[in-house]
Amino acid sequence: RRARINQQINKEMRMRAGAENLFRATTNNKVKETVALELSFVNSNLQLLKEELEELNRGINPPIRVEAINVPMIPLGLKETKEADFTDFICEHYGEDSALYDKEIKELMELRQAMRTPSRNQAGLELLMEYYNQLYYVDQRFFPAHRNLGVHFHWYDSLTGVPSCQRALAFEKGSVLFNIGALYTQIGARQDRSAAAGIDRAIDAFQRAAGAFNYLKENFSNAPSLDMSGPSLCMLVRLMVAQVQECVFERVTLTTHSAHFSSHLRLAQEAARVSDVYLLVQQTMTQPLMKDYVPFSWASMVQVKSEHFRALAHYYAAVALCDHMCTDEEAEKSFLQFYVSVPAGPPLSQVLQDPEKRRKLGKAHLRRAVIRHEEAMRVHGLCKILRKMDILQDVLSLTHKRSLDKYSELDREDDFDETAEAPEIKSHTHQKPDITAPNFSTVQVTDIFQRLGPLSVFCARARWGPVRLICLQRREGGLGLTLRGDSPVLVAGVVPGGCAEEAGLREGDYIVAVDGEDCKWAKHGEVVHMLKSCSDKGVEISTQLFLLLQFFFVFCVELLPYSSFVGQKDLAEWDSEVSIGEAGSEESVVSTDTDGEDGHAYECSMRTHVALDASGWHAYK
């Protein structure tokens, strides 16, 4: 259903863009009137589709708790995407037939298809993280920093359904990371918060959601879709933190068994803290860029919660003052620090000792509570989607009635004094939310395309010539070549006039196969043995020429001595001579392990730079 809505939104937006262009281009008044009428219909359809998408997002959060009712949470829908074709990558970059890697390509495509519809549990999170981690290898293998490949990544905005398309893999990675955060919000919203264990799971999920959105905000910029822009991610982080704070309040309420003066003061301050953080979210949602983007139901829900928890703060303050007359020294100390500023009138220590003054102050708090409850109910009634949420209506009605009943208990017929204004309660929490950054190492993955060869050599930063097939016929002097290194083995030299030179083998070629057997991962000795074991008919060698590596490697080579690349080892340890000619011949192979420390020097340099594609989308690798 979400995919259908996204497609319809995309269609309507294309129609609107065409109509707007025609409206600007035409000078015929009759045509302008017709186009204006069509635009009104298109905008109306778009509004209905966005409301349908908004309601679909709300539908992810089924009410679970029935006995002691909790206010529903705000989950975030996943971003939808279209299929992407990775088939041409191998042929384009490595000069190999992509059909040889159909199995790997199919595995990657199936993984991407599966992560589009993850289950709403830990398994779904692991699936998204598996694909995200796999994109690291895809990035290193196929996406050079200086240019974009032909694949297009299509993603739809999570809140509006507006499509975005880019060729940058960073957009794909950012969208998957966004969905990780969104899935955490859905898991948190689905928890049964009637028990402490469920509340703890909800807290953990919302903290991890905040961490994912914060990681995305700090490591990606210039997003093509508004849901991944800086202001939107900032709003989402604050919203998740507010929902964590709400869960903390629920746990304090659930675990506070003692009906003491201090315990109710603590509940009041915790509720005030929840109200404050939701007020901050509300202010973020009213910023110019966010005001027309955030769903009206979200803005209404946040405002309702801010008013609701402020009302609860005043209610618990009234209960503490009116239901617990006996207070100790520590409770009195807590009360002296309870308000934002010292209220006018008698000192608070005297108020605690006088039952009548306590009643009047409690009545003032209840009056503020009732006013806040009524404001929450008013805002709730203005939103069509919130009116459909029966559980929210029940919460607001019950808490409002409870405050009214308490106010009636304190009201007296002979009390003609005007109720004073209750002081502002100082917010305080005993557990601050912790933004938990995503830990991608929890899901280990294996490079799907490892058959292409070692990543430090067969990577996107290197440019390779086409694979050449060379037939070598053994002569009396041997094969006439010098080899070095392993994984893959390098042709370090070619004997002038030898069979290798006549066959077209060049210095600098890498041996990738011998007699059809892949040897990109083969060690030096294994390749030597394969060449020694060739028959009198000769041997077929598949080679590739290493054309160039981006300037980062050149910079590293100029900056560091060779001994730094090989890890300060004694160079003599890296050299050995192995004969592959006839017995007694002078032909030799000098072996130097090029897949050691030097294989990572330029890789680390590359991984610390900032890649920028033509569209302006940044990704910190």
C-alpha positions as CSV (number, residue, x, y, z in Angstrom):
1,R,0.0,0.0,0.0
2,R,2.8,2.4,0.8
3,A,4.5,1.7,-2.5
4,R,1.2,2.4,-4.3
5,I,0.8,5.7,-2.5
6,N,4.4,6.7,-3.3
7,Q,3.8,5.9,-7.0
8,Q,0.6,8.0,-7.1
9,I,2.4,10.9,-5.4
10,N,5.2,10.7,-7.9
11,K,2.6,10.7,-10.8
12,E,0.7,13.7,-9.3
13,M,3.9,15.6,-8.8
14,R,5.0,15.1,-12.4
15,M,1.6,16.3,-13.5
16,R,1.8,19.4,-11.3
17,A,5.3,20.2,-12.6
18,G,4.1,20.0,-16.2
19,A,1.0,22.1,-15.4
20,E,3.1,24.8,-13.7
21,N,5.5,24.9,-16.6
22,L,2.6,25.4,-19.0
23,F,1.0,28.0,-16.8
24,R,4.3,30.0,-16.8
25,A,4.8,29.6,-20.6
26,T,1.4,30.4,-22.0
27,T,0.0,33.9,-22.6
28,N,-3.5,32.7,-23.4
29,N,-5.8,33.6,-20.5
30,K,-8.3,30.8,-21.3
31,V,-5.5,28.2,-21.2
32,K,-4.2,29.7,-17.9
33,E,-7.7,29.3,-16.3
34,T,-7.9,25.7,-17.4
35,V,-4.4,25.0,-16.1
36,A,-5.1,26.7,-12.8
37,L,-8.2,24.6,-12.4
38,E,-6.2,21.4,-13.1
39,L,-3.5,22.5,-10.6
40,S,-6.1,22.9,-7.9
41,F,-7.3,19.3,-8.6
42,V,-3.7,18.0,-8.5
43,N,-2.9,19.8,-5.3
44,S,-6.1,18.4,-3.7
45,N,-5.1,14.9,-4.8
46,L,-1.6,15.4,-3.4
47,Q,-3.0,16.5,-0.1
48,L,-5.3,13.5,0.1
49,L,-2.4,11.1,-0.7
50,K,-0.2,12.7,1.9
51,E,-2.9,12.3,4.5
52,E,-3.3,8.7,3.5
53,L,0.4,8.2,3.9
54,E,0.3,10.0,7.2
55,E,-2.4,7.7,8.5
56,L,-0.5,4.7,7.3
57,N,2.5,5.8,9.4
58,R,0.2,6.1,12.4
59,G,-1.2,2.6,11.7
60,I,2.2,1.0,12.5
61,N,1.6,1.6,16.2
62,P,-1.1,-0.8,17.3
63,P,-2.3,-0.2,20.9
64,I,-1.1,-3.1,23.2
65,R,-1.6,-1.8,26.7
66,V,-5.2,-1.8,27.9
67,E,-5.2,-1.9,31.7
68,A,-3.1,1.1,32.7
69,I,-3.3,3.3,29.6
70,N,-0.2,5.0,28.2
71,V,-0.1,7.7,25.6
72,P,0.8,6.3,22.2
73,M,4.3,6.9,20.7
74,I,5.2,8.3,17.3
75,P,6.8,5.8,15.0
76,L,8.4,6.6,11.6
77,G,7.6,4.8,8.4
78,L,10.4,3.2,6.3
79,K,11.7,4.8,3.1
80,E,10.6,2.9,0.0
81,T,12.9,2.2,-2.9
82,K,12.9,0.9,-6.4
83,E,15.0,-2.0,-7.8
84,A,18.6,-1.2,-8.8
85,D,20.7,-3.1,-11.3
86,F,24.4,-3.8,-10.4
87,T,25.1,-6.0,-13.4
88,D,27.3,-3.7,-15.4
89,F,29.8,-2.9,-12.6
90,I,32.2,-5.8,-13.1
91,C,32.4,-5.5,-16.8
92,E,32.9,-1.7,-16.7
93,H,35.6,-1.6,-14.0
94,Y,37.4,-4.9,-14.1
95,G,37.1,-5.8,-17.8
96,E,35.6,-9.2,-17.0
97,D,32.4,-10.8,-18.2
98,S,29.7,-10.1,-15.6
99,A,28.1,-13.5,-16.4
100,L,31.0,-15.1,-14.5
101,Y,29.7,-13.4,-11.4
102,D,26.0,-14.0,-11.8
103,K,25.8,-15.8,-8.5
104,E,27.4,-12.9,-6.6
105,I,25.2,-10.3,-8.4
106,K,22.1,-12.4,-7.7
107,E,23.1,-12.7,-4.0
108,L,23.5,-8.9,-3.7
109,M,20.2,-8.2,-5.5
110,E,18.4,-10.7,-3.3
111,L,19.9,-9.1,-0.2
112,R,18.8,-5.6,-1.3
113,Q,15.3,-6.9,-2.2
114,A,15.0,-8.5,1.3
115,M,16.0,-5.4,3.1
116,R,13.2,-3.4,1.4
117,T,10.7,-5.2,3.6
118,P,12.4,-6.1,6.9
119,S,10.5,-7.7,9.8
120,R,9.7,-5.4,12.7
121,N,12.1,-7.1,15.1
122,Q,15.8,-7.7,15.7
123,A,16.1,-9.9,12.6
124,G,14.9,-7.0,10.5
125,L,17.5,-4.7,12.0
126,E,20.3,-7.3,11.4
127,L,19.2,-7.6,7.8
128,L,19.4,-3.8,7.2
129,M,22.8,-3.7,9.0
130,E,24.0,-6.7,6.9
131,Y,23.2,-4.8,3.7
132,Y,24.7,-1.6,5.0
133,N,27.9,-3.3,5.9
134,Q,27.9,-5.1,2.5
135,L,27.7,-1.6,0.8
136,Y,31.2,-0.9,2.2
137,Y,32.6,-3.6,0.1
138,V,30.5,-2.6,-2.9
139,D,31.8,1.0,-2.5
140,Q,35.4,-0.2,-2.2
141,R,35.1,-2.5,-5.2
142,F,33.1,-0.5,-7.8
143,F,32.6,3.2,-6.9
144,P,35.7,5.3,-7.6
145,A,35.6,8.7,-5.9
146,H,36.3,10.7,-9.0
147,R,33.2,9.6,-11.0
148,N,29.8,8.0,-10.8
149,L,28.7,4.8,-12.3
150,G,25.5,4.3,-14.3
151,V,23.4,2.9,-11.5
152,H,20.6,5.1,-10.2
153,F,19.2,4.8,-6.7
154,H,15.6,5.7,-6.3
155,W,14.2,6.4,-2.8
156,Y,10.9,7.9,-1.6
157,D,10.6,10.4,1.2
158,S,9.4,8.7,4.4
159,L,6.8,11.4,5.3
160,T,5.7,12.8,2.0
161,G,6.4,10.1,-0.5
162,V,8.3,12.5,-2.8
163,P,10.8,10.5,-4.9
164,S,14.5,11.3,-5.1
165,C,17.2,9.8,-7.4
166,Q,21.0,9.9,-7.3
167,R,23.8,7.9,-8.7
168,A,25.9,8.3,-5.5
169,L,26.2,5.2,-3.3
170,A,26.3,7.5,-0.3
171,F,22.6,8.2,-0.9
172,E,21.9,4.4,-0.8
173,K,23.9,4.0,2.4
174,G,22.3,7.1,4.0
175,S,18.8,5.8,3.1
176,V,19.5,2.4,4.6
177,L,20.8,4.0,7.8
178,F,17.7,6.1,7.9
179,N,15.6,3.0,7.7
180,I,17.6,1.4,10.6
181,G,16.6,4.4,12.7
182,A,13.0,4.2,11.5
183,L,12.7,0.5,12.3
184,Y,14.0,1.2,15.8
185,T,11.1,3.7,16.3
186,Q,8.6,1.1,15.2
187,I,10.1,-1.5,17.6
188,G,10.0,1.0,20.4
189,A,6.4,2.0,19.7
190,R,5.2,-1.6,19.7
191,Q,6.6,-2.5,23.1
192,D,4.1,-3.3,25.9
193,R,4.9,-0.6,28.4
194,S,2.7,-2.0,31.2
195,A,5.8,-3.7,32.7
196,A,9.3,-2.4,33.5
197,A,10.9,-4.8,31.0
198,G,8.8,-3.5,28.1
199,I,9.6,0.1,29.1
200,D,13.3,-0.7,29.2
201,R,13.1,-2.2,25.7
202,A,11.3,0.9,24.4
203,I,13.9,3.2,26.0
204,D,16.7,1.2,24.3
205,A,14.9,1.2,20.9
206,F,14.3,5.0,20.9
207,Q,17.8,5.7,22.1
208,R,19.2,3.7,19.2
209,A,16.9,5.4,16.8
210,A,18.2,8.8,18.0
211,G,21.7,7.5,17.6
212,A,21.1,6.4,14.0
213,F,19.5,9.7,13.0
214,N,22.3,11.6,14.8
215,Y,25.0,9.5,13.0
216,L,23.3,10.3,9.7
217,K,23.2,14.0,10.5
218,E,26.8,14.1,11.5
219,N,28.2,12.0,8.6
220,F,26.1,12.9,5.6
221,S,25.1,16.3,4.2
222,N,23.3,17.8,1.2
223,A,20.7,15.1,1.1
224,P,18.4,15.1,-1.9
225,S,15.3,14.3,0.2
226,L,13.9,16.5,2.9
227,D,13.6,13.7,5.5
228,M,17.4,13.2,5.5
229,S,18.2,16.9,5.7
230,G,19.9,18.5,8.7
231,P,16.8,20.2,10.1
232,S,14.7,17.1,9.7
233,L,17.2,14.8,11.3
234,C,17.7,17.3,14.2
235,M,13.9,17.2,14.7
236,L,13.8,13.4,14.7
237,V,16.7,13.1,17.2
238,R,14.9,15.5,19.6
239,L,11.6,13.6,19.1
240,M,13.3,10.3,19.9
241,V,14.9,11.8,23.0
242,A,11.5,13.2,24.1
243,Q,10.0,9.7,23.8
244,V,12.8,8.2,25.8
245,Q,12.1,10.8,28.5
246,E,8.4,9.9,28.4
247,C,9.3,6.2,28.9
248,V,11.5,7.2,31.9
249,F,8.6,9.0,33.4
250,E,6.4,5.9,32.9
251,R,9.0,3.7,34.6
252,V,9.2,6.0,37.6
253,T,5.4,6.0,37.8
254,L,5.4,2.2,37.6
255,T,8.2,1.6,40.2
256,T,7.1,4.3,42.7
257,H,5.1,2.2,45.2
258,S,5.5,4.5,48.3
259,A,2.9,7.2,48.5
260,H,5.2,9.8,50.1
261,F,5.6,13.5,49.8
262,S,9.0,13.2,48.1
263,S,7.9,10.5,45.7
264,H,5.1,12.7,44.3
265,L,7.5,15.7,44.0
266,R,9.8,13.5,42.0
267,L,6.9,12.5,39.7
268,A,5.9,16.1,39.2
269,Q,9.5,17.1,38.2
270,E,9.8,14.1,35.9
271,A,6.5,15.0,34.2
272,A,7.7,18.6,33.9
273,R,10.9,17.4,32.2
274,V,8.9,15.4,29.7
275,S,6.8,18.5,29.0
276,D,9.9,20.6,28.4
277,V,11.5,18.2,25.9
278,Y,8.3,17.9,23.9
279,L,8.1,21.7,23.9
280,L,11.6,21.8,22.4
281,V,10.4,19.3,19.7
282,Q,7.4,21.5,19.1
283,Q,9.6,24.6,18.6
284,T,11.8,22.6,16.2
285,M,8.8,21.5,14.2
286,T,7.6,25.1,13.7
287,Q,10.9,26.2,12.1
288,P,10.4,27.6,8.5
289,L,11.7,24.6,6.7
290,M,9.9,22.1,8.9
291,K,6.6,23.8,9.4
292,D,5.1,22.7,6.1
293,Y,6.9,19.4,6.0
294,V,6.1,17.7,9.4
295,P,2.7,15.9,9.4
296,F,0.0,17.8,11.1
297,S,-0.8,14.8,13.3
298,W,2.9,14.8,14.5
299,A,2.8,18.5,15.4
300,S,-0.5,18.0,17.1
301,M,0.6,15.0,19.1
302,V,3.7,16.7,20.3
303,Q,1.7,19.7,21.4
304,V,-0.8,17.5,23.1
305,K,1.9,15.7,25.0
306,S,3.6,18.9,26.1
307,E,0.3,20.1,27.6
308,H,-0.6,16.7,29.0
309,F,2.6,16.2,30.9
310,R,2.7,19.8,32.2
311,A,-0.8,19.1,33.6
312,L,0.4,15.9,35.2
313,A,3.3,17.8,36.8
314,H,0.8,20.2,38.5
315,Y,-1.5,17.3,39.5
316,Y,1.3,15.4,41.3
317,A,2.4,18.6,43.0
318,A,-1.1,19.1,44.3
319,V,-1.3,15.5,45.5
320,A,2.0,15.9,47.4
321,L,0.8,19.1,49.1
322,C,-2.8,17.9,50.0
323,D,-2.5,14.2,50.6
324,H,0.7,14.0,52.7
325,M,0.7,16.4,55.6
326,C,3.7,14.8,57.5
327,T,7.0,15.8,56.0
328,D,10.5,15.2,57.2
329,E,13.6,17.5,56.9
330,E,14.7,15.9,53.7
331,A,11.3,16.3,52.1
332,E,11.2,20.0,53.1
333,K,14.6,20.5,51.5
334,S,13.3,18.9,48.3
335,F,10.3,21.2,48.3
336,L,12.5,24.3,48.7
337,Q,14.2,23.4,45.4
338,F,10.9,22.4,43.7
339,Y,10.1,25.6,41.9
340,V,11.9,27.5,39.2
341,S,11.8,30.7,41.3
342,V,10.8,31.4,44.9
343,P,7.0,32.2,44.8
344,A,5.6,35.4,46.3
345,G,4.0,35.1,49.7
346,P,5.0,33.3,52.8
347,P,8.2,31.2,52.8
348,L,7.7,27.6,51.5
349,S,8.8,26.3,54.9
350,Q,5.8,28.0,56.5
351,V,3.5,26.7,53.8
352,L,4.5,23.1,54.6
353,Q,3.6,23.6,58.3
354,D,0.2,25.2,57.6
355,P,-2.5,22.8,56.2
356,E,-4.7,25.6,54.9
357,K,-1.8,27.2,53.0
358,R,-0.9,23.8,51.6
359,R,-4.6,23.3,50.5
360,K,-4.6,26.7,48.7
361,L,-1.3,26.0,46.9
362,G,-2.5,22.6,45.9
363,K,-5.7,24.0,44.6
364,A,-3.7,26.5,42.5
365,H,-1.7,23.6,41.0
366,L,-4.9,21.7,40.2
367,R,-6.3,24.8,38.5
368,R,-3.2,24.9,36.3
369,A,-3.6,21.2,35.7
370,V,-7.2,21.4,34.6
371,I,-6.4,24.3,32.2
372,R,-3.5,22.3,30.7
373,H,-5.7,19.2,30.3
374,E,-8.4,21.2,28.6
375,E,-5.8,22.7,26.2
376,A,-4.5,19.2,25.4
377,M,-8.0,18.1,24.6
378,R,-8.7,21.1,22.5
379,V,-5.6,20.5,20.3
380,H,-6.4,16.8,20.1
381,G,-9.9,17.7,18.8
382,L,-8.5,19.8,16.0
383,C,-6.6,16.8,14.4
384,K,-8.7,14.3,12.4
385,I,-6.1,11.5,12.7
386,L,-5.7,12.0,16.5
387,R,-9.5,11.9,17.0
388,K,-9.4,8.3,15.6
389,M,-7.0,7.2,18.3
390,D,-9.4,6.0,21.0
391,I,-6.6,5.2,23.4
392,L,-5.3,8.8,23.3
393,Q,-8.8,10.1,23.9
394,D,-9.1,7.8,26.9
395,V,-5.9,9.0,28.4
396,L,-6.8,12.6,28.1
397,S,-10.3,12.1,29.4
398,L,-9.3,10.1,32.4
399,T,-6.5,12.4,33.5
400,H,-8.7,15.4,33.1
401,K,-11.5,13.9,35.1
402,R,-9.0,12.9,37.8
403,S,-7.8,16.5,38.2
404,L,-11.3,17.9,38.2
405,D,-12.4,15.4,40.9
406,K,-9.3,16.4,43.0
407,Y,-10.1,20.1,42.5
408,S,-13.7,19.5,43.7
409,E,-12.4,17.8,46.8
410,L,-10.4,20.9,47.7
411,D,-13.0,23.5,46.8
412,R,-15.1,24.8,49.6
413,E,-18.4,26.8,49.5
414,D,-17.1,29.4,51.9
415,D,-13.8,29.8,50.0
416,F,-14.3,33.2,48.4
417,D,-10.6,34.0,47.9
418,E,-9.4,34.1,44.3
419,T,-7.2,31.1,43.5
420,A,-3.6,32.2,43.2
421,E,-1.4,31.4,40.2
422,A,0.7,28.2,40.8
423,P,4.5,28.7,40.5
424,E,6.3,27.1,37.7
425,I,7.7,23.6,38.6
426,K,11.4,23.1,38.0
427,S,11.9,20.1,35.7
428,H,14.3,17.4,36.7
429,T,15.0,13.8,35.7
430,H,17.0,11.0,37.4
431,Q,17.9,9.4,34.1
432,K,19.0,11.5,31.1
433,P,18.5,9.9,27.7
434,D,21.6,8.4,26.1
435,I,21.9,8.7,22.3
436,T,23.3,5.3,21.3
437,A,25.3,5.3,18.1
438,P,24.8,2.4,15.8
439,N,27.2,-0.5,16.3
440,F,27.7,-2.0,12.8
441,S,30.3,-4.5,14.0
442,T,27.5,-6.6,15.7
443,V,26.7,-7.9,12.2
444,Q,29.6,-9.6,10.5
445,V,29.5,-9.9,6.7
446,T,31.8,-11.5,4.1
447,D,32.6,-9.7,0.9
448,I,30.2,-11.1,-1.7
449,F,32.6,-10.3,-4.5
450,Q,35.7,-11.7,-2.9
451,R,36.3,-13.9,-6.0
452,L,37.4,-10.7,-7.7
453,G,40.5,-10.8,-5.7
454,P,42.1,-9.1,-2.7
455,L,40.2,-5.8,-1.9
456,S,43.5,-3.9,-1.4
457,V,44.4,-4.5,-5.0
458,F,41.2,-5.2,-6.9
459,C,39.3,-2.0,-5.8
460,A,37.6,1.0,-7.2
461,R,40.6,3.2,-6.8
462,A,42.6,1.1,-9.2
463,R,42.2,1.1,-13.0
464,W,42.7,-2.2,-14.8
465,G,43.2,-3.1,-18.4
466,P,41.2,-5.9,-20.1
467,V,42.0,-9.5,-19.3
468,R,44.5,-10.9,-21.9
469,L,45.0,-14.6,-22.6
470,I,48.7,-15.5,-23.3
471,C,50.0,-18.9,-24.4
472,L,53.6,-19.7,-23.3
473,Q,55.6,-22.5,-24.7
474,R,58.4,-23.7,-22.6
475,R,61.9,-23.6,-24.1
476,E,65.3,-24.8,-23.0
477,G,65.8,-21.5,-21.1
478,G,62.5,-21.7,-19.3
479,L,59.5,-19.5,-19.6
480,G,61.5,-16.3,-19.5
481,L,59.8,-14.3,-16.9
482,T,60.4,-13.0,-13.3
483,L,57.6,-13.0,-10.7
484,R,57.1,-11.1,-7.5
485,G,54.6,-11.0,-4.7
486,D,51.4,-13.0,-4.2
487,S,47.6,-12.5,-4.2
488,P,48.0,-11.7,-7.1
489,V,51.4,-12.5,-8.4
490,L,53.1,-9.7,-10.4
491,V,55.3,-10.1,-13.5
492,A,58.3,-8.2,-12.3
493,G,60.4,-8.7,-15.4
494,V,60.5,-10.3,-18.9
495,V,63.7,-11.9,-20.3
496,P,64.4,-10.1,-23.7
497,G,64.0,-12.5,-26.6
498,G,62.3,-15.1,-24.3
499,C,59.1,-16.9,-25.0
500,A,57.2,-14.7,-22.5
501,E,58.2,-11.6,-24.4
502,E,57.3,-13.1,-27.8
503,A,53.9,-14.2,-26.4
504,G,53.2,-10.6,-25.5
505,L,53.7,-10.8,-21.7
506,R,54.7,-7.4,-20.3
507,E,56.4,-6.2,-17.2
508,G,53.8,-5.0,-14.7
509,D,51.1,-7.6,-15.7
510,Y,49.3,-9.4,-12.9
511,I,48.7,-13.1,-13.3
512,V,45.0,-13.7,-12.6
513,A,44.6,-17.3,-14.0
514,V,46.8,-20.2,-15.1
515,D,45.3,-22.8,-17.4
516,G,41.8,-21.4,-16.6
517,E,42.3,-21.8,-12.8
518,D,41.7,-18.5,-11.0
519,C,44.8,-17.5,-9.0
520,K,44.0,-13.9,-7.8
521,W,44.2,-15.2,-4.2
522,A,47.0,-17.6,-4.9
523,K,50.3,-17.3,-3.0
524,H,53.6,-16.9,-4.8
525,G,54.7,-20.5,-4.3
526,E,51.3,-21.9,-5.6
527,V,51.7,-19.9,-8.9
528,V,55.3,-21.0,-9.3
529,H,54.2,-24.6,-8.8
530,M,51.4,-24.3,-11.4
531,L,53.9,-22.8,-13.9
532,K,56.5,-25.6,-13.2
533,S,53.8,-28.2,-13.7
534,C,52.8,-27.2,-17.2
535,S,53.0,-29.8,-19.9
536,D,55.1,-29.6,-23.1
537,K,52.2,-28.1,-24.9
538,G,52.7,-25.0,-22.8
539,V,50.5,-23.0,-20.4
540,E,47.8,-20.4,-20.8
541,I,48.1,-17.4,-18.6
542,S,45.4,-14.8,-18.1
543,T,46.9,-11.4,-17.2
544,Q,45.7,-7.9,-16.4
545,L,47.7,-4.7,-16.5
546,F,47.5,-2.3,-13.5
547,L,46.9,1.0,-15.3
548,L,46.8,3.6,-12.4
549,L,45.8,4.3,-8.9
550,Q,44.4,7.6,-7.7
551,F,46.7,10.3,-6.5
552,F,46.2,9.3,-2.8
553,F,48.5,6.3,-3.2
554,V,51.1,8.4,-5.0
555,F,50.9,10.9,-2.2
556,C,51.5,8.2,0.4
557,V,54.5,6.8,-1.6
558,E,56.1,10.2,-1.8
559,L,55.4,10.9,1.9
560,L,56.5,7.6,3.4
561,P,59.7,5.5,2.8
562,Y,59.3,2.0,1.4
563,S,60.2,0.6,4.8
564,S,57.2,2.2,6.3
565,F,54.9,0.4,3.8
566,V,56.3,-3.0,4.6
567,G,56.1,-2.4,8.3
568,Q,59.8,-1.7,9.1
569,K,60.6,-5.3,8.3
570,D,64.1,-6.3,7.1
571,L,63.7,-6.3,3.4
572,A,65.8,-9.4,3.1
573,E,63.0,-11.3,4.8
574,W,60.7,-10.4,1.9
575,D,62.9,-11.6,-0.9
576,S,63.5,-15.2,-2.1
577,E,64.6,-16.9,-5.3
578,V,62.6,-19.8,-6.8
579,S,63.6,-21.4,-10.1
580,I,60.8,-22.0,-12.6
581,G,63.1,-22.9,-15.6
582,E,64.7,-26.1,-16.5
583,A,67.0,-27.7,-14.0
584,G,70.3,-25.8,-13.8
585,S,68.9,-22.8,-15.6
586,E,69.6,-19.2,-14.4
587,E,66.0,-18.1,-14.5
588,S,64.6,-17.0,-11.1
589,V,61.6,-15.5,-9.5
590,V,62.1,-12.7,-6.9
591,S,59.2,-12.8,-4.4
592,T,58.1,-9.7,-2.5
593,D,54.9,-9.8,-0.5
594,T,53.0,-6.8,-1.9
595,D,49.8,-7.6,0.0
596,G,51.3,-6.8,3.3
597,E,51.4,-3.4,5.0
598,D,51.6,-1.5,1.8
599,G,48.3,-2.9,0.7
600,H,46.6,-0.9,3.5
601,A,48.6,2.4,3.4
602,Y,46.8,4.0,0.6
603,E,43.5,2.3,1.6
604,C,43.5,4.1,4.9
605,S,44.3,7.3,3.2
606,M,41.4,6.8,0.8
607,R,39.0,6.0,3.6
608,T,39.6,9.3,5.4
609,H,38.9,11.6,2.5
610,V,35.5,13.2,1.7
611,A,34.0,12.1,-1.6
612,L,31.8,14.6,-3.5
613,D,29.8,13.6,-6.5
614,A,28.4,15.9,-9.2
615,S,25.1,16.3,-7.4
616,G,26.7,17.7,-4.3
617,W,25.9,14.8,-1.9
618,H,28.7,14.3,0.6
619,A,29.7,11.0,2.3
620,Y,32.4,10.7,4.9
621,K,33.9,7.3,4.2
